[in-house]
Amino acid sequence: MSEGSSLIRGLEGVVAAETRLCDLDGKNGRLAYGGYDIEDLARQATFEEVAYLLWHGELPGKPQLDRFVSELISARSIPRELIEAFRLMPRSTDPMRALQAAVAILGMHDPDTTDNSHDANRRKAARVASQLAIAICAHHRVRGGQEPVTPAADLGHAANFLYMLTGVRPSATAAKAFDASLTLYAEHEMNASTFTTRVITSTQSDMHSAVAGGVGALKGPLHGGAGEAVMHTLLEIGEVASVERFTEDALRTKRRLMGFGHRVYRAGDPRAAILRGMAEEACRQSGQFKWFQISVTLHERISAAKGLIPNVDFYSAPLFYSLGIPVDLFTPVIAAGRIAGWTANIIEQHDDNRLIRPRGEYTGAGRRAFVPLARR
Ligand code: SDX
């Protein structure tokens, strides 16, 4: 761009879309979906109710919820071809890469694939939310040489996820903690992966294409991939007594501390505070309290030294670990929650669309004469 321009690196502070989904108050550290405080939703609503709220704009009444849950349950199957594709993938395939491929394959089999109408998008959102969870668990089982676990129709979305992962029905406490964490991850306005889904949608592409792009954006360690990196940090530290030495080294070498900092929150990420309580309980109950203790000690030490706040991905790491979720599935699990928000944003974007197309600030060579190949 050569006309007078104002470059905003990383689009910080740029308002890119109107949204009725999520109200993020970074200054005061507050978050609400559709007007409901995140803490109330995490503690008192199920992930299914939250998905309904994001897709319909209101919390469901009992008959609406019953119908909605039946719709989600009836979508609990993935094409045989997708399981075959998982079997053909190298065993070492990263679960997020497999998930991105899975979303593309699900798009090949969805009856509404190219229909971008509001109603078709709503139907696809329900299907892809159910199928994403199944795909994550099926890929995990297949790469370990196991058969996928058939979904259990009598379990809620979160409990069924844990069941499909392990083949064991989770305790009510584990299911509730996992359900609440899916809610906490469900939506967060123009974060990088959701913005990606909006950009793809704005070209009038379809929901599966947009979600596949969202998965790709979430994978990076500055975004959803941070949770996995936090757990590697905790494992590297290993003992509470080693936090001090780790912190000194990290500060001296100016190491990027995963799970800390946020583009928007200044006073603290409200989700981290809720997850901290959940992690404490889950770590204690699973006999792995050490991971919570290391997390708290590291949090206090880093916040005191650098003023950095823990973000959503910090305490979810010891929580997921104590729930028995394999470390390389932390990011897919975040996707299993964020699918509700991605699809809600895709619906919102399709319903009031304008192509998203920012400008670039040109910093290359000035205009010059072309030199034919023979003379270069
Ligand atoms: C998520 O946007 C969303 O809403 C995302 C999310 C969602 O729900 O979708 O909330 C989920 O992605 C959480 C973030 C997960 N990522 C991490 O935990 C990775 C570690 N954190 C960062 O790299 C960083 O804080 C970001 C990516 C989260 C934010 O990056 P910004 O806004 O571009 O900030 P920056 O990297 O430019 O940092 C500003 C300053 C720098 O210092 P100065 O050069 O100004 O002196 O703060 C320092 C940074 O060095 N800093 C850090 C740090 N985070 C910021 N220093 C060390 N460790 C960190 N984690």
Boltz pocket constraint, residues with backbone or C-beta under 6 A from the ligand:
constraints:
  - pocket:
      binder: B
      contacts: [[A, 10], [A, 184], [A, 185], [A, 187], [A, 188], [A, 190], [A, 191], [A, 192], [A, 221], [A, 222], [A, 223], [A, 224], [A, 226], [A, 254], [A, 255], [A, 256], [A, 257], [A, 258], [A, 259], [A, 260], [A, 261], [A, 262], [A, 263], [A, 264], [A, 308], [A, 311], [A, 312], [A, 313]]
      max_distance: 6.0
